[in-house]
């Protein structure tokens, strides 16, 4: 079974920075897409940033210019660098990975356990 392990969340003051990491472990053939989602209490889960196997990226309008998504192909890890954090960024952040487990196999989605990010003074 493929597992995603997230790290890097915590408490930070407004204007501060955090870097989230998500590492995929287990046996799999290829990762096609990795992304970060977040969910605040009482709100819908939303896409924050995504990156494809071709290194194309996309961001929610609310984080453009502040967040950067990147991927380390050799470590099967995706990162989210968050700068100039605002209180409205407070949420549980979830990692999502789309991958196949064997050659010519089906592409499946996997989710991390979630990590809490709190921005407060």
N, C-alpha and C positions, 0 to 999 in steps of 0.2 A: 504494500500500500504506500502511495506517495504521501508524504507529510510536508507541510509548510510551517516553518518556525519563524515567528516574528519577534523583533526586539527593537529597542530604541525609544519607546514611549516614555512619558513621564510628565512632570510638572515644570513649566517654564513661564517666565514673565513675558508680558507683551513686548514685541520687538525682538525676542530671543529666537534661537534656532534649535532644531532637533533633526536628527537623521534616523529614519526608520529603515530596517533591513528585513528581508524575507528570503530565507534559504530553502530551496526545494531539496528534499532528501528521498532516497529510495531508488528503485530501478525504473528508468523511463528512457525513451528513445530521443525525443525532441520537444523543446518548449517553443510554442508558437507566439504566445502573448502573455505578458505579465502586467498587472495593474494594481492600483490602490483605490479602495473605496472607503467611505467613512459614514458613520451613522450617529447622529446626536439624539438624545432622548426625545421621543415624540415626533421624530422626523423620519423621512424616507432615507434609505441607504442610497448614496450617490457616488458616481465615479469621480475621483479626484484627478487621477493621471493614469495613462496607459502607455505601453511601449510594445511594438511588434518585433517579430524576428528580423525584420529589415531595419530596425532601429528608428522607425517613425514613431513620434510621440504625439500625444494629445492631452490637453489639460482642461479642467473646468475653468470657466471665466473668472471665478472668484479667487483662484490661486495663481493665475498666469502672472509671470514676473516675480513670483515669490517662491514657488516650489519647483524642483527639478527632479525628474525621474531618470534613472539610469540602470543599466544592467551589466553584470559581470558574467559573461558567457562561460568562462572557465570554472566559476564557482556556482553556477546556477542560482544566482542571487540577484534580487532587484532591490533598489534603494529609492528612498524618497527623501531628498534634502529639503527641509522646510525652513525658510528664512522669513524674517519680519512677521512673526506669528501674531495673530490677533485672537482676542477672546472667542470670536465666532468660529475659530478653527477647532475649538474644543469638541471632541468626539471620540468614538472608538474607531480605529483605523484597521481595515481588513485587507490582507493581501489576497489576490486571485491569480491563478496560473492556469493557462490552457495548454495541455500537452498530450502527446501520445506515448504509450508505454512500450510499443514495439514498432518495428518497421511496418509501414502501411496500416497501422492500427488506428482505431477511432481516437478522435480528439476529445478529451474530457476536461472539465473544470474542477479545480481544487481550491479550497479556501483555508486561510490561516485562522488562528484562534482569536485574533483581534488584540490590539494593544491600545491602551488608554492614553490619549494626549489631552492634557489640561493646560490652558493658557490663562493665567490669572496673576494679578499682583497681590 
